[in-house]
């Protein structure tokens, strides 16, 4: 991956989106921002709305990528997700929060329903 942090993040998100599409997810939005936070990817699968945080690390020297998703980040995701739901007419059965953890170029771990 590139050295620049934002280009690393975009490349990691691109990898995550390809992965999600291959698993049957429909991508609704990327980098959805509000004053209190951002959600990297918003998708839907089987009528479940999924808010996804994508984390990347070159290796595990400083821990696993998902370990960077703390309670503060989850709180911000929840506020941002509520704004998204309020501003969009959606026909879904429910929603959940996922984390996609990427190590190196394409080692992907998809953690589903990390917070409810």
trRosetta pair geometry for C-beta under 8 A, 3 or more apart (Angstrom, degrees):
i j d omega theta_ij theta_ji phi_ij phi_ji
1 7 7.8 164 173 116 89 86
1 8 4.9 76 152 -123 130 85
1 11 5.3 172 -135 84 103 149
1 12 7.4 12 -119 -53 148 84
1 56 7.3 92 -69 168 175 142
1 58 7.1 -135 41 -98 116 84
1 105 6.7 179 -40 -103 85 64
2 7 4.3 -25 74 108 141 127
2 8 5.9 -139 67 -64 77 70
2 11 6.7 144 15 -19 96 143
3 7 7.8 38 62 61 44 119
3 8 7.6 -71 140 -49 9 112
4 7 4.1 63 78 18 109 109
4 8 6.5 -175 89 -15 52 84
5 8 5.6 -54 -147 34 30 113
5 9 6.4 31 154 -20 64 105
6 9 5.5 -50 -147 36 34 114
6 10 6.4 35 153 -18 65 103
7 10 5.6 -48 -144 37 36 111
7 11 6.2 37 155 -19 65 104
8 11 5.8 -57 -148 38 29 109
8 12 6.2 29 153 -19 65 107
8 56 5.9 -159 154 93 100 146
9 12 5.7 -54 -146 37 30 111
9 13 6.3 29 154 -17 64 106
9 54 7.5 124 -162 95 73 110
9 56 6.7 -163 -101 22 48 128
10 13 5.6 -55 -147 38 32 111
10 14 6.3 37 151 -23 65 103
11 14 5.5 -49 -148 33 33 115
11 15 6.6 36 151 -19 64 101
11 56 7.9 67 81 -97 86 166
12 15 5.7 -51 -152 34 33 113
12 16 6.4 34 149 -19 65 106
12 54 5.4 158 128 148 104 120
12 55 7.6 -71 159 127 150 12
12 56 3.6 -112 -93 -56 151 133
12 102 5.0 -176 -145 51 100 146
13 16 5.4 -52 -146 37 35 114
13 17 6.2 37 154 -22 67 103
13 30 6.6 102 167 -155 134 119
13 31 7.7 11 -146 -50 167 92
13 40 5.5 -144 -110 -178 114 112
13 41 6.5 165 -154 -52 96 107
13 54 5.0 155 -92 57 68 162
14 17 5.8 -51 -146 34 30 111
14 18 6.5 32 154 -18 63 103
15 18 5.9 -55 -152 35 30 111
15 19 6.4 32 150 -19 64 108
15 102 5.9 91 90 -115 139 152
15 106 5.9 -153 -149 -115 133 79
15 108 6.9 -161 144 -78 111 119
16 19 5.5 -56 -150 37 32 115
16 20 6.2 31 154 -20 67 107
16 40 7.4 34 76 130 156 130
16 41 6.1 -148 116 -19 124 152
16 52 6.9 172 162 140 135 137
16 54 4.5 -108 -30 -110 161 129
16 100 4.4 122 -127 98 118 157
16 102 6.8 -108 -62 -45 92 127
16 108 7.3 154 -100 -129 64 123
17 20 5.6 -52 -143 37 31 111
17 21 6.3 33 157 -19 65 105
17 27 5.8 19 -145 -85 102 147
17 30 7.2 -24 -80 -91 133 126
17 41 6.3 -171 -82 -114 84 138
18 21 5.9 -55 -148 37 28 110
18 22 6.4 28 153 -20 63 108
19 22 5.8 -61 -153 35 28 111
19 23 6.6 15 153 -10 64 111
19 100 7.0 147 74 -146 143 141
19 108 5.4 -177 -104 -163 157 170
19 110 7.2 -171 141 -64 133 123
20 23 5.8 -67 -152 43 32 105
20 25 3.9 -51 169 52 95 137
20 27 6.6 101 99 -71 132 94
20 41 6.9 -178 -17 152 162 152
20 43 5.6 -122 173 -87 143 169
20 52 7.4 -103 -82 -38 143 172
20 100 7.8 -84 -56 -71 102 149
21 24 7.9 96 -175 -32 30 9
21 25 6.2 -85 -78 63 34 79
21 27 6.8 -41 -71 -24 94 107
23 45 7.4 -19 117 -113 93 154
23 110 7.9 5 -33 -45 169 174
24 45 5.6 95 109 -136 90 113
24 46 7.9 46 124 -34 126 86
25 43 4.2 20 174 167 120 140
25 44 6.9 144 -160 67 74 31
25 45 4.5 -61 -101 -60 69 115
25 50 6.9 -66 -134 44 126 139
26 43 6.2 153 75 -162 43 81
26 44 5.2 -20 59 60 98 85
26 45 7.0 160 12 -75 71 61
27 30 6.9 7 178 -52 120 94
27 41 6.5 -66 -134 -162 99 102
27 42 7.6 100 -164 78 60 52
27 43 5.2 -43 -103 -100 48 93
28 42 4.7 -61 68 107 104 96
28 43 6.0 170 6 -106 85 30
28 44 6.0 63 -37 -11 121 98
28 49 7.9 -25 8 -138 152 90
29 32 4.7 50 133 -61 133 113
29 39 7.7 63 99 87 111 108
29 41 7.5 158 89 -158 57 40
29 42 4.2 15 53 45 95 116
29 84 7.5 -152 44 -137 154 128
30 40 6.9 -18 -156 165 71 51
30 41 5.6 -11 -110 -103 73 65
30 42 7.5 -144 -69 21 33 74
31 38 6.2 -17 -158 -170 59 118
31 39 7.8 172 -131 80 14 49
31 40 6.5 1 -76 -138 54 41
32 38 6.6 155 79 -157 49 62
32 39 4.7 -5 56 53 103 95
32 42 5.7 24 -12 -19 139 126
32 80 6.6 135 108 168 101 116
32 84 5.9 34 156 -88 154 122
33 37 7.6 -150 -143 112 56 35
33 38 4.6 -17 -100 -102 75 93
33 80 7.7 -59 -142 -136 25 126
34 37 6.2 10 61 54 87 60
34 38 7.6 175 26 -80 58 48
34 79 7.3 -136 85 124 133 93
34 80 5.0 175 31 -120 116 81
34 83 4.7 73 -75 70 161 168
36 76 5.7 -160 146 -140 83 80
36 79 4.6 -48 105 113 140 143
36 80 6.4 -154 84 -61 88 79
36 83 7.9 152 43 -26 108 138
37 73 8.0 128 -136 -154 127 52
37 76 3.2 146 -87 168 138 100
37 77 6.1 -127 148 -67 151 35
37 79 5.9 117 16 69 125 104
37 80 4.1 -106 82 -42 106 124
38 76 7.8 3 25 143 48 118
38 80 6.5 178 -81 -119 7 162
39 42 5.7 63 114 -59 131 93
39 51 5.0 -71 -146 -161 140 98
39 52 7.1 93 177 52 94 45
39 53 7.1 -90 -144 -74 63 68
39 77 5.9 95 -93 -138 93 83
39 80 5.2 178 -31 116 100 134
39 81 6.5 92 -66 -70 146 75
39 84 7.1 -40 23 -38 145 145
40 52 5.9 -76 71 101 97 77
40 53 5.6 108 9 -131 117 36
40 54 4.4 -136 131 13 165 95
41 51 8.0 152 86 -162 55 38
41 52 4.1 -20 68 65 97 116
41 54 6.4 66 -4 -33 111 113
41 100 7.8 12 33 12 134 131
42 49 7.2 -9 -172 -174 93 92
42 50 7.2 159 -158 83 47 55
42 51 5.8 -12 -108 -107 79 63
42 52 7.2 -173 -81 19 30 83
42 84 6.4 -162 -111 -164 155 158
43 49 7.8 157 88 -159 39 49
43 50 4.8 -20 69 63 85 105
43 52 6.4 17 12 -9 106 126
44 47 7.0 6 -180 -117 108 18
44 48 6.7 162 -154 77 65 41
44 49 5.4 -30 -99 -101 88 54
44 50 6.7 168 -93 13 31 84
44 90 7.8 -173 -88 -157 139 118
44 92 6.3 -122 -132 -98 119 119
45 48 6.0 -24 69 56 66 91
45 50 6.4 6 17 -11 96 131
47 91 7.2 -63 -135 123 99 74
47 92 5.2 161 179 -141 67 57
47 93 4.5 68 126 -6 112 99
48 92 6.3 104 -117 -169 17 109
48 93 6.1 -43 -79 58 65 96
48 94 5.7 -15 -125 71 82 79
48 95 6.6 145 -175 -105 70 32
48 96 6.2 5 171 7 119 104
49 85 7.5 130 103 -91 166 97
49 90 6.2 25 -71 167 134 156
49 92 4.5 8 -31 -154 97 173
49 94 7.2 -141 29 110 82 35
49 95 4.0 -30 72 -103 99 95
49 96 7.7 155 84 20 57 56
50 95 7.0 -178 -75 -156 30 71
50 96 5.8 -14 -113 65 72 83
50 97 7.7 141 -162 -106 62 19
50 98 5.5 6 -173 2 110 120
51 77 5.9 142 135 178 132 107
51 80 7.6 143 -154 93 140 99
51 81 4.7 -67 -63 -95 160 118
51 84 7.5 155 -94 41 117 152
51 95 6.7 41 -11 176 98 115
51 96 7.4 -158 29 97 76 38
51 97 5.1 -29 72 -108 99 69
51 98 7.2 160 78 25 45 71
52 97 7.7 161 -85 -163 35 52
52 98 4.7 -18 -106 73 82 99
52 99 7.2 152 -158 -99 66 23
52 100 5.9 25 -177 -8 116 104
53 69 5.6 124 99 -104 151 127
53 73 6.8 70 -120 155 159 122
53 77 6.3 -74 -55 -90 115 141
53 97 7.5 22 -5 -177 100 96
53 98 7.5 -169 28 96 67 51
53 99 5.0 -21 68 -112 96 76
53 100 7.4 -175 89 27 47 67
54 99 7.8 158 -89 -163 26 57
54 100 4.9 -15 -111 67 73 103
54 102 6.9 12 -174 -3 92 114
55 65 3.5 159 119 165 106 105
55 66 5.9 164 53 -76 141 39
55 68 5.3 161 -138 53 140 118
55 69 6.4 -118 -42 -40 141 99
55 99 6.5 0 6 -173 111 104
55 100 7.3 169 27 86 64 53
55 101 5.4 -14 69 -112 100 66
55 102 7.1 177 91 26 48 72
56 65 5.8 17 -73 -115 5 141
56 102 4.7 -19 -106 71 77 104
56 103 7.8 165 -156 -83 55 30
57 60 6.7 95 105 -86 136 42
57 62 6.8 -147 -147 60 136 95
57 63 7.5 -169 -77 83 170 59
57 64 7.2 -162 27 -161 142 28
57 65 4.6 -160 -5 -71 99 88
57 102 7.7 162 28 89 54 59
57 103 5.7 -13 71 -113 85 72
58 61 7.9 -8 78 17 94 109
58 103 7.6 28 125 -163 14 62
58 104 6.5 56 -172 -90 44 47
59 103 6.5 66 -124 -169 29 100
59 104 6.6 49 -82 -64 62 84
60 63 6.5 -62 -166 151 71 8
60 64 5.8 -4 -126 -78 103 61
60 103 6.3 -9 -53 -132 86 137
63 67 4.5 -74 155 54 127 151
63 68 7.7 139 99 -46 123 79
64 67 5.0 107 65 -13 76 104
64 101 6.1 15 165 -170 98 145
64 103 7.3 -61 -138 -69 72 122
65 68 6.1 -49 -174 16 49 112
65 101 4.1 161 69 -148 111 87
65 102 6.3 26 -3 45 167 47
65 103 6.5 -151 -16 -67 112 75
66 69 5.7 -44 -169 19 57 113
66 99 5.0 104 -125 128 98 142
66 101 4.2 -58 -42 -75 93 132
66 109 7.0 -72 -34 88 128 123
66 111 5.9 74 -122 -2 146 146
68 73 7.5 69 135 -29 68 161
69 73 5.0 -117 -149 85 59 142
69 74 6.6 81 167 -55 92 87
69 99 5.3 -110 -14 -105 164 141
69 114 7.1 21 119 140 144 158
70 73 5.3 101 51 10 61 100
70 74 7.2 -119 108 -3 35 92
71 74 5.5 -53 -145 39 35 113
71 75 6.3 41 153 -24 66 103
72 75 5.7 -51 -149 33 31 113
72 76 6.6 29 153 -16 63 105
73 76 5.8 -55 -150 38 32 110
73 77 6.3 35 150 -21 65 105
74 77 5.5 -51 -147 35 33 114
74 78 6.4 38 152 -23 65 103
74 97 6.8 96 -141 144 89 164
74 114 7.4 -127 -108 112 121 107
74 115 4.9 131 -157 -56 129 165
75 78 5.7 -52 -151 32 31 113
75 79 6.6 30 152 -16 64 103
76 79 5.8 -51 -148 36 34 110
76 80 6.2 30 154 -15 66 109
77 80 5.7 -60 -146 42 30 110
77 81 6.0 34 154 -23 67 108
77 97 5.9 93 127 -130 139 130
77 115 7.7 118 78 55 128 142
78 81 5.6 -51 -142 36 28 113
78 82 6.5 33 155 -21 62 103
78 97 7.5 -54 -75 -64 74 142
78 115 7.3 -91 -66 119 110 136
79 82 5.8 -53 -152 32 29 113
79 83 6.7 30 149 -18 62 103
80 83 5.6 -52 -153 34 35 113
80 84 6.5 38 148 -21 66 103
81 84 5.5 -51 -149 34 35 114
81 85 6.3 34 154 -18 67 105
81 95 6.7 157 180 144 128 149
81 97 7.3 -95 -55 -82 155 99
82 85 5.8 -53 -145 38 31 111
82 86 6.2 33 154 -20 64 109
83 86 5.7 -57 -146 38 29 113
83 87 6.2 11 161 -6 65 115
84 87 6.2 -72 -146 45 25 100
84 88 6.0 -10 168 8 66 121
85 88 6.6 -76 -132 49 21 91
85 90 6.9 -75 -134 21 68 132
85 95 7.1 -98 -81 -29 126 157
92 95 6.6 59 123 -64 144 80
96 112 6.8 29 130 -179 143 78
96 113 4.5 -52 -165 -96 134 73
96 116 6.9 -32 -126 -94 81 84
97 113 7.0 87 57 -134 57 29
97 114 5.4 -79 103 53 94 86
97 115 4.6 -8 56 50 136 92
97 116 7.7 -157 23 -71 97 45
98 110 6.5 -5 -179 -174 125 83
98 111 6.2 160 -162 86 70 58
98 112 5.2 -23 -109 -115 105 48
98 113 6.9 -1 -82 -28 73 35
98 114 6.4 121 -124 -5 28 101
99 110 7.9 166 87 -155 48 41
99 111 4.5 0 58 57 91 112
99 114 5.3 34 -6 -31 104 154
100 108 6.4 -20 -170 -159 98 97
100 109 7.3 159 -157 80 50 49
100 110 5.4 -13 -107 -106 80 70
100 111 7.6 -167 -79 24 32 71
101 108 7.3 138 76 -157 53 46
101 109 4.4 -12 60 59 104 101
101 110 7.9 -161 24 -72 72 27
101 111 6.8 45 -9 -9 108 108
102 106 7.1 -41 -153 -131 106 27
102 107 6.6 132 -160 72 54 59
102 108 5.6 -15 -100 -98 78 68
102 109 7.9 -166 -72 24 36 68
103 107 4.3 -32 63 72 87 121
103 109 7.9 33 -3 -3 101 104
104 107 5.2 59 46 7 105 107
111 114 5.3 54 127 -71 111 111
113 116 6.4 8 -172 -58 92 103
